[in-house]
């Protein structure tokens, strides 16, 4: 079953965006200065000769690589399905958390403790999901309260459907055994 219950983006606080963007801006800026595109008084990249151009391309490539890593690995969407949570990282990668493994989900704050799998991008808007076996996950949806409410409803619905399916399965098995016993009793 692949029914989407709720989907939201990931909240990035301003200071997180700043620190993520800083290395890209510094590397691209250094590349622009070394290529001679941007001139800074007192700094003459022509002194380095042709090596300055090569180094500028290394800086541009480094900035592009950092952007690629961000694009592939930073969380972008969080979806609640009928039977799981799916966290999308970049364009190609997903992290799936099945409802059968979830013990609880609650609001959290601060720096995640050691051992917590964290893709926190907002320290004021976190959710911690406790899984069976002690594993914990922290995420930062755009609207923490709405996400928790929708997740709670989805978990309740999933548990109800699971219990109903188990009851039906047990009922079928009871009828099979009862028929076998009755048939066996008449044949003897």
N, C-alpha and C positions, 0 to 999 in steps of 0.2 A: 504494500500500500504506500503510495507516494503522495499523499494529500498534504499540501502546504497549508499550515495553520496560520503562520505569521512570519513575516520577514522584515528585518530592519538592517540599517547600516550600522557601522561601528563608530563610536564617538571618539574623536581625537581632540584632546585639549590643545590649546594654543601653544603651550610650552613644549608639548610633544612634537607638534608640527615644526616648531622652531628647531629643535635638536635633530629632527630627522632631515630637515632641509639644509641645515648648516654645512655639513660636509659636501653636499652637492654644490652649493653656492660657492664655497671656498675653492673647490677643485675647478669648477668652471671659470671662476674669476681668475685663478692662477693661470689657467689655460689661455684666457683672453689677454692677460697681461704679457705672458711669454710669447704669444703669437704676434704681438704688436698691435692688436686690434684696439686695446684700451691702453692709453698712455698714462703713466703715473710720473709726476715730476721727480727727478732724481733717480729714476729706475730705467735703465736702458737695456732691454733684452738683446739688442743687436750686438752687445759685447760678447754674448755667448755664441753668436754666429748661428749656424744651421742647427746646432744642438737645441737652441731655444725653441725652434719650431717642433722638433721631435718631442721635447719635453712637454710642450703645450698640448700635443696630441695625446700624450700619455695622461695628462690631467683630464682632458675631455673624455678619454676612454674610461678613466676612473670614475668620473661623474656619471657617465652613462651606465657603467656597471652597477654603481650604487642604486641608481634609479631602477634598473632591472631587478636587482635583489629586492628592493622595496615592493615593486610591482608583483613579484612572485610570492613574497612571503608575509607581507603585512595583512592582517585581517581586513576584509572589506564588507562582508555581509554575514549576518547570522540568521538562520532560518529554523523555525520550529515546524517540524513535520508531524504527522499523526503518531509516529513511533520513535522519533529521534530528533536531536538537534544537529544541525549541520553548519559548521563554521567554514566560510570560504576565505582562503588566503590567496590574494592576488587573483589571477585568472584561471589557474589550472588545478590548484590544490584545495582539498577539502579535509576537514576533520569531522568525523561523525561520532556522536555520543548517543548510543542507544538508550532509550528510556529504561530498559531492563537493568542497566548499570547505574542508574541515578538513584542515590539515596535521598538527597535534598538539594535545593537551590535557594540561595538567600543573598541579600545585599551584603556587600563587603566594602571595606575601605582600607586605605593604606598600602604599603608595600607588601606584595605577596610573600609569605614565608617560604623558606627553602623547601624544595620538593613539590611546590605547586606549579603545574603547567600553566603558564601565564601568557596571554596575548593582550595584556592590559594596555590601553592607550588613553585611559582616563582614570586617575586615581580617586575621583569623586563619584564615579558612575560605574562601579564594578559589580559583578555578580560572581559568586563562587558556587560552583557545582561540585558537590561531594559525590564521589562514585564509590561503589562497593570495592572493598579491598584497600580503602584509604586514599586512593588517588583523588586529587582535587584539581579543578580547572577554574581559571579566572578569565572572564571576558568583559568587554565594555560596550554594551548595546547603546544605541542613541537614547532610548528612553527606558531606563532601568525598571521603573515601576510597571509600565505597560508590559514589558517583556516578561517580568516575573508573574504578572497576573495571567498572561496568555500561556506561559509555560505551565503554571499550576493547573489551569483548566485542561490543557492538553495531556498532562500527566494523569489527572483524574479520569479523563475520558479513555486514555489508553489502558489504565488499570481496570476500569469497568469492562471494556471490550475483552481484555485478556481473561478476566474472571468468568465472563459469559461464555467465552470459547472453551475454557476448561470445564465449566459445568456441562456444556453440550457434549464434550468429548467423554466425560465421565458417565453421562446419561446413556450415550450410545454403547459404551463398554458394559454398563450394567445390563442393558437389554440383551446384548449378545450373550453374556454369561448366563443370564436367566433363561434364554432360549436354549442354550446348550444343556443346561442342567435339566430343564423340563423334557427335552428330547431324549436325553440320556436316561432319565427316570422311566419313561414309557417303553423304551427299547429293552430294558433289563427284565 
